[in-house]
Amino acid sequence: MTLSLVYKIFAVINLIMALMMGLASGMLSETSGWGEATIGITTMSEHHGSVLLVLGVIFWMLPSWTSEEQLKKATMTMIVLQVFLFLVPIYHVGVGAIPQDAFFYIFSILHLALIGLLYWKSR
């Protein structure tokens, strides 16, 4: 597995999450225990989905925009950003804003594993 492939995996995950946030905000609201999706929840979900879409495209394209050495150098910044994105849902679980269910644990473990791969492949 190469560093470029790890970036592509992150891109695909971000693009899938973007589709979920943009197209399934009602379902996300109900399964998170927030009740019926309001216009505010739908708007924020679509906004967050658009950010994930942009992030997914950047992760997909970055390996083709840079040399291998430049990509390795950029990876440390991407790791810091991904750690932040890992910590936010943990905070939300801690304050009871999102459920602490199997999806949360599976996604958290997958996210940590991919962050570890970014680090490992950038060395």
Secondary structure, 3 states (H helix, E strand, C coil): CCHHHHHHHHHHHHHHHHHHHHHCHHHHHHHCCCCCCCHHHHHHHHHHHHHHHHHHHHHHHHHHHCCHHHHHHHHHHHHHHHHHHHHHHHHHHHCCCCCCCHHHHHHHHHHHHHHHHHHHHHC
